[in-house]
Structure formats: structure tokens, C-alpha cells
């Protein structure tokens, strides 16, 4: 091969990132080393390479540059020595702090904070229209107060003063950009409201169906999607990285005794989850608020899992979901020894210990979900007329049938029903009062022939719920007779 045409790699060169953390003495649950390690994982998830860390202990942030003047000088030296492309702070920076730091390190080096990093990761991983709009809304709200710093090189012309300076300037570029951002924010919000109305319609339909709804929540990378796939046989995207999935996914889960529930996998949480993201993803997180049961999934092999659960609980409070029953699911026990698992079981007897990857503990979890679902149901006895075939079909699909018997007036059935189904059966429950089934001792038919004893058959329903009769050796729906 000619030396003139030496092959060159086309793979993107990862940016070199320097992490900066400040210990403010308020990290009881999150020591600085753990928080910095998590920041490093976030940076790697976003495609950059961590080349070093810089930390400082302060009573409170310095208003001008967040870190002290001495640390700022050290930061500048390390940026030049290590050829850093981006400096990532573990805390949120104000627009002025970000601008001052950028002037200190030079215009070729980016200064970003934890919020900007998470927003960028969300922007990479959002796939649906709603997800992309939610991320865009959060990004626009983050950028809006920082526009002044972005246009600081033009401010001198606008504030120079002197004769004629008040005329002919027109609208500044900064004002134009602010107006464009605000207009786009309003447009995105309108689009999200339309999508939210569609979601509300779907949610209302699920509620009216009476199906018990379960939501998976947990710290990012705790194994929620793997658990979703293991329980339902779904094919939700799974990868060992932070925020691998952002969009809510709902699947049906079949339990014992013929009961079915819906299981929804939601976006993972993290400590210091940006408020703008929580608000932007409010419609997606509505799946959690509207659930009947929350499965809080934690990585039991992570030393900080209790702090992670605490962060999840804080976020649940921000979306008004703390009053929903929760079950703690300690996942990834396959990474622990037998003694560690036994200690967890002793310390947290109410938790479900499992391994979604090895499908251990799933039967116990299914039973727990079934038990929680049964606790919300009511036992209803109803007399459903023969011409209400569709209701009979719904009862068999959405209720746990305890007993059923055909009587002269229709189907006498006793079921465990959800609140919505119990409300639908209420008129028929009143009709069932005083009605006795054929197989009960007090039945007037107890000593007589019952349907089927003389060669006839009990009323039968077709797939569409309508009664079916035999006419000339053909099975015909009664509505066609």
C-alpha cells in the first residue's frame, strides 16, 4: 500500500474530561468519592474519557467561580497540562460562575455542570417523539438564563454609551435569541400537552378496565428493564450503562389464578436529578403516579443501594407518588455471597430478594404482586342476564371468578373485582340478592333435573360474548335468531 494513502481511523476521538467536586460537608448518604465515581460513569456514558479529578472542601461555594481562587489557578494549570477538552462540575453552576470559569480556562475548553451532563445523556438516548420533546424542553429551560454569557462578546457594543448610542441599535442579538427560545419553549409545551391528553385517554381506559397497574421505579442501572423482560417476556432495551432507557414501556403480566396486571418500566432516577428534567418528564412519570403498586428496584450489590433508594423516594415525593403502596425489590443478589444474602433477608424481611438476570426469586415476586392486587379487590356476587354476554366476557377476563352457576334469570357469579369492575357490576349485585344457585341445598331445583341432566346443555357464550344456541345442528348466536 502506498505511503501516500495511509489509512486513517474514522472513529470519533473521545473528549478528555476533568472532573471537579466540592465537598460541602452535607454528604451523609453520598460521600464525595462515591458521588465523583458516579459522575465519572455519567461522563463515560456520554462518550468522554475521564483524565483526572480535582476536589476541594468548602463551607459554601465561592460566588464568583464556585471553587476558591487557588483551586481555579490549579484548574487552569491542569487543563493545559492534561489537554482537557471539557471540565465537568459535580454540582450545579450559576450562569455567572460558568461564564467566569470559561474566561479563566480559555474559550476552547467547555465548562459544564452535572445538570448539563445529564441533559446531554438524555438527549442522546431519547428515541420517541415525546421523549425528545421532553428533553428539548428541559434543555431550553436550562439554556435560557445562560444566553447572556453566550453573547457577552457583544455586550460592549450595547453598553458603550455616548452620542447616538441610544438610536439605531435595534433589537440586540441576545434579545432576539431569548425571544426565540421562549417561543420554542411555548411550542414544545403545546405539543407535549397534546401528547399528554392522548396519554390521559389511554390511562383512563386502563383505569376503567379495572386492570391492576404496577410501575417499576428505581435508581438508574438497577436492573429494572432486565426485570421487566424476565417477568413479561418483553424485549425492552437493556445495556450496562446509566439511563439506557428513557421511555415508559407497558406490558401485560399474567399471575396465578388467571389474574392479569400491567407492568410499566419507567426512566431511572439518580441523585441530584435535575428539577427541569423531573418537570419536563412529568407526563411520562404520570405512569408512576397512576399505578396501584410501585416496585422499587435497587442493586443489592451496590454498597450505596440504601442511599440510592433514598434518592428514589425523594423523587417520588416530587411527583406526588409517596402515598402509593411500594415493594422493595433487591436485585442482583447473584453478585452476593450466601452470607450477604442471608443478612439482607434478615435485615429487610419485607423486601423481595431476586436476580432478574438468573430469574431467581421471580415466583415469590409474582405471588407478592398477586397478594397486593387481591388486597385492593372486592368480593361481589352478581346476577348477569343472559343477554349481557359482553359483560360476562369482561368478568371472565378481568376478575377472579370464585364461583359461577346458571339460574333461570342468568349467570349467578361471585368474583373478586377491582373498584372499577365492582362499580360496573353494582346494578347486577342488587339483582342477585335472594337468588339461590341450583347446586345449593335451598335451591328449588335441588331435587329436580338441572339443565344438562336431560341431555340439554347450559347456555354457552361465543368468543364475542353473545349466547350461542344449536339450530339445525348449527351453533348460531342468539342475536341472529
Buried (B, 14 or more C-beta within 10 A) or exposed (E): EEEEEEEEEEEEEBBBBBBBBBBBEEBEBBEBEBBBBBBBBBBBBBEBEBBBBBBBEBEEBBEBBBBBEEBBEBBBEBBEEEEBBBBBBBBBBBBBBBBBBBEBBEEEBBBBBBBBBBBBBBBBBBEEEBBBBBBBBBBBBBBBEBBBBBBEEEEEEBEEEEEEEEEEEEEBEBEEBBEEBEEBBEBBBEBBEEBBEEBEEEBEEBBEBBBBBBBBBBBBBBBBBBBBBBBBEBEBBBEEBBBBBBBBBBBEBEBEEEBEBBBBBBBBBBBBBBEBBBBBBBBBBBBBBBBBBBBBBBBBBBEBBEBBBBBBBBBBEBBEBEEBEBBBBBBBBBEBEEEEBEEBEEEBEEBBBBBBBEBBBBEEBBEBBBEBBBEEBBEBBBBBEBEBBEBBBBBBBBBBBEEBBBBEEBBBBBBBBBEBBBBBBEEBBEBBEEBBBBEEEEBEBEEEEBBEEEEEEEBEBBEEBBBBBEEEEEEBBBEEE
